[in-house]
């Protein structure tokens, strides 16, 4: 039986690089329903929805496959006093919420390209802190591997291990 986080990390073939907890729980506030900005990749007409609050060093929070960006709402509201905080909705989550099919050729690279378009639009220069959970960790890792010059820190929480 594993008794410590260190033992757990040693036992995994692929584990999160860092685990981050900035408070938990809370209700989704009305601010979560604020209009979001959509960005389209050049390769497709797919748009990644993003929502930004605050001012300061940029941090991008990428949601997982089940709840998407809603899971980041309480964290965004707590961090916006000191950071420019952007929540990003994975394309596949948005498609599911809209009851739309995944397009032909859908891939993690498509998600990474959509995240790149969003980061470039919102933070055209400099490096950003990226925090991602679950499936969002997978697509954010793709982005980070293809755009290392744009990444200041990368925090992946429970990314899938394919």
N, C-alpha and C positions, 0 to 999 in steps of 0.2 A: 504494500500500500504506500502511495506517495504521501508524504506529510508536509512538504514544503514546496513553495513556488520554484525554488532552485532545482529540486529533484524533478518537478514536472517539466521544467524547461529542458533539462538534460534528457528526459525520456522522449521528447517530441522530435520527429524528423524535421518538422517545419513549425515553428511557433512564432507568435507575434514578436516583433522587435521590441516593442515597449507597450506596457499596459498603462492606460491613462484613465483616471477617474476624477472628474471635476464635479462632484455632487451627483445626486441621482434623483430620479423620480420627478414628481411635480406634474401639474396639469398643463395641458397645452393651452397657452393663452390665446386671446383673440389676435395677438400680433402674429401668430403663426400663419394666419390666413392673409397677411398682407400680400399685395401683388408681388410676384417674383419676376425676375428678369430672365428671359430665355436667350440662349446663345445657340447658334447653329454651326456645325462643323462644315468645312468646305466640301468634304467628301459626301455628305448626305444632307438631307433636310432635317435630320434629327436635332432637336434642341434640348439642351440640359437646363433645367430650371434651377435658378440660384436665387438666394435671398440674402441680402447684406445689411447689417446693422453696425453702428459704432464707428469709431475712428481710432487709429493707432496702427501698430504693426499688424499685417494681415495674417489671418489664420483661416483655412478652408476646412470645413467639417463635411465629410462625405458620408452619407447615410448607407445603411445596409440594405439587403434585398427584401426584408420583410416590412419594416416600417419606414424605410427611406429616410428622408431628412427630418421627419417629425421627431425622431428620437433625439435630435440635436437641439430642439427648440429651447429647453430650459438652460442648456449650456451656452447657447448663443446669447440668451438674455443676461446671463451672469457675466459673460466675458465682454459684452459690448461696451462696458464702461472704460475699458483699457485697450481694447483691440478692435480692429475692423474685421468682423466675423461674418464669413459667408457660409451658408448651408447650401450644399449641392445635392440635387436629387438624381440618382442613377437613372439613365434612360429607361432601362427595363422596368423599373418600379413605376415610373410615370406612365409607360405604356399600359401596364397592368391596371393602374388606377383609372385610366381612360378606356379600359376594355378594348384596347387596340392590339393587334398581333405584332409580334416581333418581326421586323423587316427581314427580307432575304439578305443574307450576308452579315447578319448581326454578329458582333464579336466583342471581346474585351478590348480590342484595339479601337473599335468604334466608340466605346465608352471612354477610353483614355483620350481619344481625339476630342470628344465633346467636353471633357474636363479641361483639356488644354485650351480650347476656345474660350471657355468660361474664365479660366485663370487669366488668360491674355487680355480679355475684355475688362475684367474688374481690376486687375493688378498688372498693367502693361509692362512694368519694369520691376526689377529686383526679385528677391526670393521670398517665398511664402512658407509658412508652417502648414503642414498637411496632417490632418487627423482623420482617420477613416475606420469604420467598423464593418466587420463581416464582408459581404460581397463588395462593399465600397472599398475595403482594404485591397481587394484584388485589383479593381480598376485603378485605384490610386497608385498601387505599386507599378502597374503598367505605365501610368503617367510619369512617375518618378524615374523609372528606368529610361524612358525616352526623353525626359527633360530635366536631367540632374542639375543643370545650371539654374533652374527656377525653384529648387527645393532647398529651404533652409533646414527644416526638420521634417522627419517622416515618422508618424506614430500610427501603427496598425494595431487594431484591437480585434482579435479573433478572425484574422483573414482566413479564407478557405485554403486548404492545402490540396491542390490537384496534382 
